[in-house]
Amino acid sequence: IGSLNGIILTNDIFNLFVFLEISSLASYVMIAMGPDRRGLTAAYQYLIMGTVGATFIVIGIGLLWAMTGTLNLYDLAQKIPLIENSRPVLAALAFLTVGISLKLALFPLHLWLLAAHVESPTAGSVILAGILLKLGTYGLTRFSLPLFPAASIYFAPMVQTLAVFGVIYAALSAIRQTDIKRIVAYSSVSHMGVIVIG
């Protein structure tokens, strides 16, 4: 709960990342506590994908810091519009978007989510679907809209197209499933697509 509050209250983009990672670490452990050993494999897959996403986020944050000299969200919002068409800033936006898309399981970066839902305990599956995936969306919204209002317009059609494909793919895949946790997993992918479209 502390990390969830920290994500909402912080005004520093690096602290936002740290709190997002703290909640991710808790979810790795939660998934590993599944009813059998396959939970460990699912947690390991999630850990690898989460680490790749975290690496992308750190690279994006590093590029922003190198270009502006600050990590404060308010300071970044004032400095980035002056240099937002520079390649490092656009690369930072791309790295942050891909990294957070991995965290929120946006199509086609959602494959880790299926095993995580199925192999985690039921309570873990509910928390994963209800809270943890939405943190990535909140993080994406928290930095992209205030920091990159113009550049987000260029990236928005691509991200929205992927989200539309994700909604359709996940809905069609959910229809064919017989395991309730797999249905919830595909439903989560579909819901994340709907949220990202908005």
Backbone torsions as a table, in degrees:
resi	resn	phi	psi	omega
1	ILE	NA	-33.8	179.0
2	GLY	-62.3	-41.1	179.9
3	SER	-68.7	-34.2	177.4
4	LEU	-64.8	-43.4	176.2
5	ASN	-64.5	-39.1	179.5
6	GLY	-62.3	-40.0	178.8
7	ILE	-60.9	-38.8	-178.1
8	ILE	-76.1	-38.3	-171.3
9	LEU	-88.3	-21.3	-174.2
10	THR	-71.6	149.5	174.5
11	ASN	-116.1	19.3	-178.0
12	ASP	-122.7	128.3	-175.1
13	ILE	-67.9	-31.2	177.7
14	PHE	-71.6	-40.0	176.3
15	ASN	-63.0	-36.6	175.9
16	LEU	-58.6	-43.9	177.2
17	PHE	-62.8	-44.4	-178.6
18	VAL	-62.2	-45.3	179.5
19	PHE	-66.2	-35.2	175.7
20	LEU	-63.6	-39.3	178.8
21	GLU	-70.5	-35.4	177.3
22	ILE	-62.0	-43.6	178.3
23	SER	-67.1	-34.1	177.0
24	SER	-65.8	-41.9	178.9
25	LEU	-59.7	-41.1	177.6
26	ALA	-63.2	-37.4	-179.2
27	SER	-71.8	-32.3	176.1
28	TYR	-59.9	-46.0	-179.9
29	VAL	-64.6	-42.4	-179.1
30	MET	-60.9	-42.0	179.8
31	ILE	-68.7	-37.7	-179.8
32	ALA	-65.1	-19.3	-179.5
33	MET	-85.2	21.6	179.1
34	GLY	-61.4	172.7	-174.2
35	PRO	-68.6	-19.4	177.5
36	ASP	-142.3	-174.6	-173.8
37	ARG	-68.1	-17.1	178.6
38	ARG	-65.7	-20.8	175.1
39	GLY	-62.5	-35.9	177.4
40	LEU	-65.2	-40.7	178.6
41	THR	-65.2	-42.8	178.8
42	ALA	-64.1	-41.4	178.3
43	ALA	-64.8	-37.6	178.9
44	TYR	-65.9	-43.8	177.2
45	GLN	-60.8	-43.7	178.7
46	TYR	-64.1	-40.4	178.2
47	LEU	-61.2	-43.8	179.7
48	ILE	-64.0	-49.0	-179.7
49	MET	-64.8	-39.1	177.1
50	GLY	-64.2	-36.7	178.4
51	THR	-68.2	-40.4	176.2
52	VAL	-62.1	-45.4	177.8
53	GLY	-61.2	-42.6	179.4
54	ALA	-63.6	-37.1	177.7
55	THR	-63.3	-43.9	177.2
56	PHE	-61.3	-41.7	-179.6
57	ILE	-64.2	-43.7	-179.5
58	VAL	-64.2	-38.9	177.0
59	ILE	-62.8	-44.0	177.9
60	GLY	-61.4	-43.3	178.6
61	ILE	-64.7	-40.6	178.5
62	GLY	-62.3	-40.1	177.2
63	LEU	-63.8	-40.9	178.3
64	LEU	-64.2	-42.6	179.6
65	TRP	-65.1	-40.0	179.7
66	ALA	-63.6	-34.2	-177.2
67	MET	-85.1	-26.9	-173.6
68	THR	-117.5	-23.9	-178.5
69	GLY	78.8	12.5	179.6
70	THR	-145.6	157.6	174.7
71	LEU	-121.1	0.2	177.6
72	ASN	-70.4	129.8	-175.0
73	LEU	-61.9	-36.7	179.6
74	TYR	-69.3	-41.5	177.3
75	ASP	-65.9	-41.3	178.1
76	LEU	-61.6	-39.1	-179.8
77	ALA	-63.9	-26.5	177.9
78	GLN	-86.6	-31.9	-174.9
79	LYS	-88.9	-33.9	-175.3
80	ILE	-64.8	-39.9	179.7
81	PRO	-57.5	-24.3	179.1
82	LEU	-74.5	-23.4	-176.0
83	ILE	-131.1	19.9	-169.7
84	GLU	-68.1	-16.6	178.0
85	ASN	-92.0	2.7	177.9
86	SER	-75.4	150.2	-176.4
87	ARG	-61.7	-41.8	179.0
88	PRO	-61.6	-36.6	-179.8
89	VAL	-70.4	-41.6	176.5
90	LEU	-66.3	-36.3	175.8
91	ALA	-65.7	-38.9	176.9
92	ALA	-60.7	-43.7	177.7
93	LEU	-60.9	-42.7	179.9
94	ALA	-64.6	-45.3	179.5
95	PHE	-62.7	-44.5	179.4
96	LEU	-63.7	-40.8	-179.0
97	THR	-65.7	-44.7	179.8
98	VAL	-67.3	-43.1	-179.7
99	GLY	-61.9	-44.7	-180.0
100	ILE	-73.6	-31.2	176.3
101	SER	-63.6	-34.4	173.7
102	LEU	-64.6	-41.0	-179.0
103	LYS	-67.1	-37.3	-177.1
104	LEU	-93.6	5.2	175.4
105	ALA	61.2	45.9	176.3
106	LEU	-75.5	137.2	177.9
107	PHE	-57.7	133.2	5.1
108	PRO	-96.2	20.4	-177.6
109	LEU	-97.2	29.3	-170.7
110	HIS	-102.8	-1.1	-169.0
111	LEU	-61.8	-31.2	178.9
112	TRP	-65.6	-26.9	-174.0
113	LEU	-68.2	-34.3	-177.3
114	LEU	-61.2	-50.7	179.3
115	ALA	-66.1	-37.9	-178.5
116	ALA	-62.3	-43.4	178.6
117	HIS	-66.3	-47.9	-173.4
118	VAL	-67.0	-40.1	-172.5
119	GLU	-91.9	-10.6	179.6
120	SER	-81.5	160.7	172.7
121	PRO	-60.7	158.8	-176.7
122	THR	-57.7	-43.0	179.0
123	ALA	-62.6	-38.4	177.4
124	GLY	-65.1	-39.0	177.8
125	SER	-63.3	-39.6	179.1
126	VAL	-66.5	-44.6	179.5
127	ILE	-65.6	-39.6	178.4
128	LEU	-60.8	-46.7	-178.4
129	ALA	-72.2	-39.6	-172.2
130	GLY	-83.9	-29.5	-173.1
131	ILE	-124.2	-56.2	-166.6
132	LEU	-64.7	-38.1	178.6
133	LEU	-68.5	-32.7	-179.0
134	LYS	-70.4	-22.8	177.7
135	LEU	-62.4	-39.2	177.7
136	GLY	-63.4	-40.5	177.9
137	THR	-65.0	-40.8	177.4
138	TYR	-62.4	-42.0	178.1
139	GLY	-62.7	-42.4	178.1
140	LEU	-60.8	-44.8	179.7
141	THR	-68.7	-37.5	-175.4
142	ARG	-65.3	-32.2	-179.4
143	PHE	-102.8	-33.5	-171.3
144	SER	-73.1	-44.3	-176.3
145	LEU	-69.8	-49.3	-179.7
146	PRO	-75.2	-31.4	-173.9
147	LEU	-89.7	-33.7	-174.7
148	PHE	-127.7	57.0	-175.5
149	PRO	-62.3	-39.9	-178.8
150	ALA	-79.3	-44.6	-178.5
151	ALA	-66.5	-30.4	178.4
152	SER	-62.7	-27.9	178.3
153	ILE	-64.7	-36.5	179.2
154	TYR	-71.3	-38.2	-178.5
155	PHE	-81.4	-24.3	-173.9
156	ALA	-57.2	-46.6	-178.9
157	PRO	-60.2	-38.7	179.1
158	MET	-66.1	-46.9	-178.9
159	VAL	-66.1	-40.6	178.8
160	GLN	-66.5	-36.2	176.8
161	THR	-63.0	-45.1	176.3
162	LEU	-61.6	-39.1	179.6
163	ALA	-65.4	-40.1	178.1
164	VAL	-63.5	-45.7	176.4
165	PHE	-59.5	-39.3	179.1
166	GLY	-63.8	-41.7	178.9
167	VAL	-62.0	-47.3	-178.1
168	ILE	-66.9	-47.6	-179.3
169	TYR	-60.3	-47.1	-176.6
170	ALA	-66.8	-38.3	178.7
171	ALA	-64.8	-43.7	179.1
172	LEU	-67.3	-36.5	178.7
173	SER	-70.5	-36.9	-179.5
174	ALA	-65.0	-33.5	-178.9
175	ILE	-61.0	-33.7	-175.1
176	ARG	-84.7	-6.1	-173.4
177	GLN	-85.3	151.3	175.3
178	THR	-113.9	-20.7	178.7
179	ASP	-84.7	127.1	-175.6
180	ILE	-62.5	-36.4	179.8
181	LYS	-68.0	-35.4	176.8
182	ARG	-67.8	-36.3	176.1
183	ILE	-62.7	-43.9	178.3
184	VAL	-63.5	-38.2	179.5
185	ALA	-62.8	-49.4	178.9
186	TYR	-66.5	-34.9	176.0
187	SER	-63.1	-37.8	177.8
188	SER	-64.5	-42.1	177.5
189	VAL	-61.2	-43.1	179.2
190	SER	-63.8	-43.5	-179.5
191	HIS	-65.9	-37.8	178.1
192	MET	-64.9	-36.0	175.5
193	GLY	-63.0	-42.5	179.2
194	VAL	-63.4	-42.7	-179.9
195	ILE	-63.5	-44.6	-177.5
196	VAL	-67.6	-34.3	175.6
197	ILE	-58.3	-42.9	178.4
198	GLY	-65.1	NA	NA
